[in-house]
Amino acid sequence: MNIVKATFKFILFALLTIPVVVLQVILMQFHKGKGAYILPYFWQKCVCKIFSIKVKIIGKPHTSSQTIYISNHISYLDIPVIGSILPTSFVAKKDVASWPVFGFLSKLQQTAFISRDRADAIKGKQTLNAMLSQGKSLIIFAEGTSTDGREVLPFKSSLFAVALQENLPDLRVQSITLKMHTVNQKEIITQDDRDLYSWHRDMDTPLGTHLWRFAKSRGAEIFLNFHPPVKAHDFSDRKTLAKACHNTVSNGLEE
């Protein structure tokens, strides 16, 4: 029975994705402003519905001005979870661009791909600077990798330098704590429970295999705790800002 349900979910996923991709490709030939986020936003919401991911918001997303959102990272499924709430661009590792299906879809979301290679660091910074100068908001998974949700790894402070540009005096930074509440409609007790949703650095399960296993389940309930936004330029340097955001996200995980 679970196999039948999972198969049905994948059929719905394909029927949703194909027309959205076609329309988004056409749209982005002419427009890459706020209107180009409408279809990806719709797609993310539908993906959450199809795979039975319920998102509960705690706090209030700051959307009245340009914002960099800083979140912990548990799974590739975090992307539709957050993307179904915030119609804006993600910042992802460069290798995400080569993922089957999801890499191509990420490009249609106007994702900024950043390399860990120091030689590419300047190019990555220029990409983020250009997006911010265009008035775009960004979503950053500041750990630089994913975990099983038990802890928040130290944030990569280099990513916070873009928030302190002199030409962006009113930029806001909002921390988000992403937390699994239930998986498969039950309390999370074992590591296997966690790994049904989470897809992290300590796993060797291929993405497709993991998604198939998740599709056979009854989904997950994810809490998104939006902490009060702060003004980036109230902080003296990127390391201080990164540490403050890390403390906020970590405390939210422990609550």
Buried (B, 14 or more C-beta within 10 A) or exposed (E): EEEEBBEEBBEBBEEBBEEBBEEBEEBBEEEEEEEBBEBBBBBBBBBBBBBBBBBEEBBEBBBEEBBBBBBBBBBBBBBBBBBBBBBBBBBBBBEBBEBEBBBBBBBBBBBBBBEEEEEBEEEBBEBBBEBBEEEBBBBBBBBBEBBBBEEBBEBBBBBBBBBBBEEBEEBBBBBBBBBBEBBBEEEBEEEEBBBBBBBBEEEEEEBEEBBBBBBBBEBBBBBBBBBEBBEBBEBEEBBBBBBBBBEBBBBBBEE
